[in-house]
Amino acid sequence: MKNGYETEEGKGVKRISISLPPEVYSGLNQVIGDGKFSNRSQAISEMIHRGLLDLKLEYDDEVALGVITLFFDQSKRGLVQKITEIQRSYNEEMLGCQSIFLENDMMMQVIFCQASASKLKQFLDQLIICKGVRSGRLELSSALVSPLVTRGSEEDNQRAA
């Protein structure tokens, strides 16, 4: 094992060669120099892994765990109410929400949700088109939250606990 990765003789590691534009190469070296990754292979592998996961979730439209990060001006008239209405319309997909008050009447909300990737993107799209929302981002993961309570009788729920 070398630098946290198995050598080529080890199982599962394959070598490739890539060409990068100078600015991308410099950016990659900057990330490594900042200590975020120990080497180029580790950085490129992580970036490809994330990209493949995003593409798979997006194009296969699989159920995914999502985290929406939303920044908005809470002093904008009716905006908080509009955001709340949108969240209520996605009540079955929402797992929870955390609001953090920032400076200058800004607020950050982190919304945890689980549904098909397309449904989570629709959720984000409805939020970010609201006037007063400065930015919004959706991160997807293939890891899922298992059901905390099954729908059924009280007796079934007690057995599941």
Number of C-alpha atoms within 10 A of each C-alpha: 9 7 10 8 12 13 14 12 9 10 8 9 10 10 7 5 4 4 7 9 7 9 9 11 12 12 11 18 16 12 15 16 12 10 10 11 16 14 15 14 14 16 17 13 11 13 12 12 12 14 12 12 14 17 12 14 19 17 10 12 14 14 20 23 22 26 22 21 19 20 21 24 19 19 13 13 11 11 18 17 11 15 17 12 12 14 19 12 12 17 12 11 19 20 15 11 14 10 13 10 11 13 7 9 11 17 19 19 16 18 19 18 24 21 19 19 25 17 16 25 19 12 20 21 14 14 22 18 12 14 14 18 21 14 13 18 15 18 14 21 16 15 11 13 11 7 8 9 12 14 9 8 8 11 8 12 13 10 8 11 8
